[in-house]
C-alpha cells in the first residue's frame, strides 16, 4: 500500500494513505508524531486534521518524504476494530478524503484472517487484491473472489508479493538492470 501511494504521489497526484489494519498495524514501525491515528479519529477522540501525517515529517528508517502524500496511521489498538471500520464515522472519513485527495489508498488486514475490510468494499471505487506467494492459500483466494463477486466489487487487479525474480524481471525494452547468467547449450550429436 505504501509503495502504491508513494508512486502516485511522486507522479504528482495528491494521495492519502489510510492504515485500516487496527489489529496488527505495520505501516508505522518507526513511530510518528501523532499517535491517535485512525482509531482515535473513529472513536471520536480526534478530528480529521489532527490525525493526518504529512509524509515530509516522517524520519528515521521509514520511507523517505514524498510530496503530495499524507498518511493516517492506525493508532493505538482499539477493543472494537471491526465496529470502528464499519461505522458511520469511517464512511464520513472516506467522503472527506475523496473530496480532498485524488487518490485514497486504504491498507486493510488480510481478509483471510479477519473480515474487517469487507464493509469497506462497498464504500470504495475498487479493490486491489494483494497476495503473498507461498502464504496465500488457494482456498483463501477462492473465498475472497467469491466474497468480492457477491459484493459486486470492482477488482482493479491482483498483486503477488514475494515472487522469485525471473529473467523477465531483469529486462525492459532492451534495458538491463541485472544481467542474467547465460547458459551455453551444446546440440546433441547424432
Protein Blocks (a to p, Z undefined) as FASTA:
>chain_A
ZZmmmmmmmnopacddddfbfklgcklmnopfblnlmmlmmnopacfklmpccfklpghj
bdcddehiacddebjadfblmlmmmpfklmmmmmmmmmmpmbdcdddddfklpmklmmmm
mmpgbdcddddehkacfklmmmmmmmmmmnopacfbdcdehiacdfklmpgghiafbdcd
ddddddddZZ
